[in-house]
């Protein structure tokens, strides 16, 4: 067996075995308004994107329909797109490369980690909004989908 395949097996066992790879989401992110207001699909997508991060590839994380469907089990492109837009609106992820036809996927970065120096990024580290999720605040305007014109709030502040 070649030395290369032995190294690959060793790396895989370190990554996938006990004490292997971990997913890095700091508590400050988990307790932020941006994270706490996410839908269930938004949380799932954030986990699916963050599990790709290995401390050297922030800026090259995938969220394409093909990848998420084949590797992570997403079933609806519309749901995936809504969750992606939700994460971008709350500044939890940032698009670093615009996808192009026929087979170039968009790349993303998580905003609580520094943008890594990678070839092919459309943005520079100077414009990367690191920590922007912490400045996100929920809208004070009521959501039109859930606001009832008939029912009044149970408790009104005096």
C-alpha positions, 0 to 999 in steps of 0.5 A, spaced: 500 500 500 502 506 498 504 511 503 499 516 500 493 512 502 496 510 509 496 518 510 489 518 507 486 513 512 490 516 518 487 523 517 480 520 516 481 516 522 483 522 526 477 526 523 472 521 524 474 517 530 473 518 537 476 525 539 476 527 531 473 533 528 469 538 531 464 543 529 466 550 531 460 555 533 462 559 539 457 561 545 457 568 543 454 566 536 449 561 539 446 567 544 446 572 539 439 575 537 441 573 530 442 566 532 436 565 537 431 568 531 433 563 526 427 558 524 429 551 524 431 550 517 436 556 518 439 553 524 440 546 520 443 550 514 448 553 519 450 547 522 450 544 515 455 549 512 459 550 519 461 542 519 465 544 512 469 549 516 476 546 518 480 553 520 483 553 513 477 554 508 473 560 511 470 563 504 470 556 501 464 553 504 458 550 500 451 551 500 449 549 493 443 545 492 447 539 489 451 539 495 446 540 500 441 535 497 447 529 495 451 530 502 446 533 507 439 530 505 436 537 503 429 535 499 427 542 497 431 547 493 426 553 495 427 551 503 434 551 502 434 558 498 429 561 504 434 558 509 440 561 506 437 568 505 435 568 512 442 566 514 445 572 510 440 577 512 442 576 519 450 576 517 451 569 520 454 567 513 457 572 507 458 570 500 465 570 498 464 568 490 458 568 486 457 562 482 457 562 475 454 557 469 455 551 468 458 548 474 461 554 479 458 554 485 457 560 490 462 560 496 460 562 503 464 564 509 462 564 517 462 571 520 465 569 526 471 567 524 477 570 520 476 570 512 482 565 510 486 567 504 484 563 498 485 563 491 479 566 487 475 570 492 471 575 489 472 579 496 478 582 500 479 581 507 478 588 508 470 588 506 469 582 510 464 583 515 467 579 521 462 579 527 456 582 523 451 577 526 453 581 533 450 587 530 444 584 527 437 586 531 430 584 529 425 588 526 421 592 530 415 592 525 410 586 526 411 580 521 405 581 516 404 573 516 403 572 523 400 579 525 392 578 526 388 584 524 382 580 528 386 578 535 389 583 539 395 582 544 393 578 550 397 583 554 398 590 553 404 594 556 401 599 560 
